[in-house]
Amino acid sequence: MKSLVRLLDEKIIEDTTSLRNKTTIIWIAILAVLASPVAFLILPFFLAMLMTLLMIIFAVMVTALALTLVLLISGVHTFSTSFSLLSVSLASTLFRLGVGLLMFGGALLLFLISFEICKLIVKLITPSIR
């Protein structure tokens, strides 16, 4: 324990401007906390917070994909039903056509963004699992 405190003091005294040195200081501080007897009480809460964070990320991604599916279905439905308004008004038909295409395009854009964010999250989580 004393060696970890001494090592942490030496790292703080050294150059603290570089990002790598700051992350080293953070890791040494985490190791110092986990080396103490209090760590057995802190560890379950830390793991619970980590699992909660992962569940929130998963829930946000599922919500984004569900919103994509709903926008896609609504866009196709709005586009296809706009032709039934042709006998009523040309302006309302064109408006519904535009809204349908806008929903469809928004769904495709949201799908691409969600897919890229999912890839990024997987790339960030994969090295920490190994």
C-alpha positions in Angstrom: 0.0 0.0 0.0 2.8 2.4 0.9 4.5 1.7 -2.4 1.4 2.6 -4.3 1.1 5.9 -2.5 4.8 6.6 -3.1 4.4 5.7 -6.8 1.3 8.0 -7.0 3.2 10.9 -5.4 6.1 10.4 -7.8 3.7 10.4 -10.8 2.0 13.6 -9.6 5.3 15.4 -9.1 6.4 14.5 -12.6 5.1 16.2 -15.7 1.3 16.2 -15.5 0.6 17.8 -18.9 0.7 14.7 -21.0 -2.5 12.6 -21.5 -0.7 9.3 -21.0 0.7 10.5 -17.6 -2.8 11.6 -16.5 -4.3 8.2 -17.3 -1.4 6.6 -15.5 -2.2 8.7 -12.4 -5.9 7.7 -12.6 -5.0 4.0 -12.9 -2.6 4.2 -10.0 -5.3 5.9 -7.9 -7.8 3.2 -8.8 -5.3 0.5 -7.9 -4.6 2.2 -4.6 -8.3 2.3 -3.7 -8.8 -1.3 -4.8 -5.8 -2.4 -2.7 -7.4 -1.2 0.5 -9.8 -3.3 2.6 -12.6 -0.9 1.7 -12.4 -2.2 -1.9 -14.4 -5.2 -1.1 -17.3 -2.9 -0.2 -16.8 -0.6 -3.2 -16.4 -3.3 -5.8 -20.0 -4.5 -6.0 -21.2 -0.9 -6.4 -18.7 -0.2 -9.1 -19.7 -3.3 -11.0 -23.4 -2.4 -10.6 -22.7 1.1 -12.0 -20.8 -0.5 -14.9 -23.6 -2.9 -15.7 -26.1 0.0 -15.5 -24.1 2.0 -17.9 -24.0 -0.9 -20.4 -27.7 -1.5 -20.0 -28.5 2.2 -20.7 -26.3 2.1 -23.8 -28.1 -1.0 -25.0 -31.5 0.5 -24.3 -30.7 3.7 -26.2 -29.5 1.7 -29.2 -32.7 -0.5 -29.2 -34.8 2.6 -28.9 -33.0 4.2 -31.9 -33.5 1.0 -34.0 -37.2 0.9 -33.0 -37.6 4.5 -33.9 -36.0 3.7 -37.3 -38.5 0.9 -37.9 -41.5 3.1 -36.9 -40.3 5.9 -39.2 -39.8 3.5 -42.1 -43.2 2.0 -41.7 -44.9 5.4 -41.2 -43.1 6.9 -44.2 -44.1 4.1 -46.5 -47.7 4.2 -45.2 -47.9 8.0 -45.6 -46.4 7.8 -49.1 -48.8 5.1 -50.2 -52.0 6.7 -48.7 -51.2 10.1 -50.2 -52.5 8.9 -53.6 -56.0 8.5 -52.1 -56.1 12.3 -51.5 -55.6 12.9 -55.2 -59.3 13.4 -55.8 -59.6 15.8 -52.8 -56.7 18.2 -53.4 -53.4 18.2 -55.3 -51.7 20.3 -52.6 -52.5 17.8 -49.8 -51.4 14.9 -52.1 -48.1 16.5 -52.7 -47.7 17.4 -49.1 -48.3 13.8 -47.9 -46.0 12.6 -50.6 -43.3 14.9 -49.3 -43.9 14.0 -45.7 -43.8 10.3 -46.6 -40.5 10.7 -48.4 -39.1 12.8 -45.5 -40.0 10.1 -43.0 -38.5 7.4 -45.2 -35.3 9.4 -45.7 -35.1 10.2 -41.9 -35.5 6.5 -41.2 -32.6 5.6 -43.5 -30.4 8.3 -42.0 -31.2 7.3 -38.5 -30.5 3.7 -39.4 -27.1 4.6 -40.8 -26.2 6.8 -37.7 -27.4 4.0 -35.3 -25.3 1.4 -37.2 -22.2 3.6 -37.1 -22.7 4.3 -33.4 -23.1 0.5 -32.7 -19.9 -0.2 -34.6 -18.1 2.4 -32.5 -19.4 1.1 -29.2 -18.4 -2.5 -30.2 -14.9 -1.3 -31.1 -14.6 0.5 -27.7 -15.9 -2.4 -25.6 -14.1 -5.2 -27.4 -10.6 -4.4 -26.3 -11.7 -4.1 -22.6 -13.3 -7.6 -22.7 -10.1 -9.2 -24.0 
